[in-house]
Amino acid sequence: MALRDTENTSGLIHHSDRGHQYCNPRYTQILEKHGIQISMTEQNHVYENAVAERVNGILKDEFLLGTRLHSFNDASQLAANSIKTYNNQRLHLSLDYKTPAECHAV
């Protein structure tokens, strides 16, 4: 989808687990050909991707990043605003109803 919907793929990062389909040389060669950086979880660290998936789910569900956007610029701006809100305004149950910024300021 990124190759189909994006004119300029430089700066894109493809993050995945180490599934066979993502490690396949034909697949990685396509990413490299288009200048897409490859990012994968560490070997045998199955829980590493769980945190990323949780954050991705929040960004998609609460901040509408799962919707189709008109441009890379729109997506980039929405992602930046969402992350700023997530870190500075959204209260987190796991942080005793504080923001991550409040917890890390200590």
C-alpha positions as CSV (number, residue, x, y, z in Angstrom):
1,M,0.0,0.0,0.0
2,A,2.8,2.4,0.8
3,L,4.4,1.8,-2.6
4,R,1.0,2.2,-4.3
5,D,-0.2,5.3,-2.4
6,T,3.0,7.2,-1.8
7,E,5.0,9.1,-4.4
8,N,8.1,9.5,-2.2
9,T,9.0,6.5,-0.1
10,S,12.3,7.9,1.2
11,G,12.1,8.1,5.0
12,L,9.6,5.4,5.4
13,I,10.3,2.6,7.9
14,H,8.8,-0.8,7.6
15,H,8.6,-2.4,11.1
16,S,7.7,-6.1,11.5
17,D,8.3,-9.2,13.5
18,R,10.7,-11.8,12.0
19,G,8.0,-13.7,10.2
20,H,9.3,-15.7,7.1
21,Q,7.3,-13.4,4.8
22,Y,9.1,-10.3,6.1
23,C,12.6,-11.9,6.0
24,N,12.1,-13.3,2.4
25,P,14.9,-11.8,0.2
26,R,12.4,-11.0,-2.6
27,Y,10.4,-8.9,-0.1
28,T,13.3,-7.1,1.5
29,Q,14.8,-6.3,-1.9
30,I,11.6,-4.5,-2.8
31,L,11.8,-2.4,0.3
32,E,15.5,-1.7,-0.3
33,K,14.9,-0.8,-3.9
34,H,12.4,1.9,-2.8
35,G,14.7,3.2,0.0
36,I,12.4,2.0,2.8
37,Q,14.3,1.3,6.0
38,I,13.7,-2.2,7.4
39,S,13.1,-2.5,11.1
40,M,12.5,-5.9,12.8
41,T,12.1,-7.1,16.4
42,E,15.1,-8.9,18.0
43,Q,15.4,-12.6,17.5
44,N,13.3,-14.5,20.0
45,H,11.9,-11.4,21.7
46,V,8.2,-12.1,21.0
47,Y,6.9,-9.6,23.5
48,E,8.9,-6.7,22.0
49,N,6.4,-6.2,19.2
50,A,3.4,-6.3,21.7
51,V,4.2,-2.8,22.9
52,A,4.4,-1.4,19.4
53,E,1.2,-3.2,18.4
54,R,-0.6,-1.7,21.5
55,V,0.6,1.8,20.6
56,N,-0.4,1.3,17.0
57,G,-3.9,0.2,18.1
58,I,-4.3,3.3,20.2
59,L,-3.2,5.6,17.4
60,K,-5.6,3.9,15.0
61,D,-8.6,3.7,17.3
62,E,-8.4,6.9,19.3
63,F,-6.6,9.2,17.0
64,L,-8.0,7.9,13.6
65,L,-4.6,7.1,12.2
66,G,-6.2,4.0,10.7
67,T,-8.3,6.0,8.3
68,R,-7.2,6.8,4.7
69,L,-5.4,10.1,4.6
70,H,-4.9,12.3,1.6
71,S,-1.2,12.7,1.7
72,F,2.0,11.7,3.5
73,N,2.1,15.3,4.8
74,D,-1.4,14.9,6.4
75,A,-0.4,11.5,7.9
76,S,2.8,12.9,9.3
77,Q,1.1,15.9,10.8
78,L,-1.7,13.8,12.3
79,A,0.8,11.3,13.8
80,A,2.9,14.1,15.3
81,N,-0.2,15.7,16.9
82,S,-1.5,12.4,18.1
83,I,1.8,11.5,19.8
84,K,2.0,14.9,21.4
85,T,-1.6,14.5,22.8
86,Y,-0.8,10.9,23.9
87,N,2.3,12.0,25.8
88,N,1.1,15.3,27.2
89,Q,-2.7,15.2,27.6
90,R,-4.1,11.6,27.6
91,L,-4.4,10.2,31.1
92,H,-3.2,6.6,31.5
93,L,-4.7,4.2,33.9
94,S,-1.4,2.3,34.1
95,L,0.2,5.6,35.2
96,D,-2.3,6.3,38.0
97,Y,-4.2,8.7,35.7
98,K,-1.1,10.8,34.8
99,T,0.4,11.5,31.4
100,P,3.7,10.0,30.3
101,A,5.2,13.5,30.3
102,E,4.2,13.9,34.0
103,C,5.7,10.6,35.0
104,H,9.0,11.2,33.1
105,A,9.4,14.8,34.5
106,V,10.1,13.4,38.0
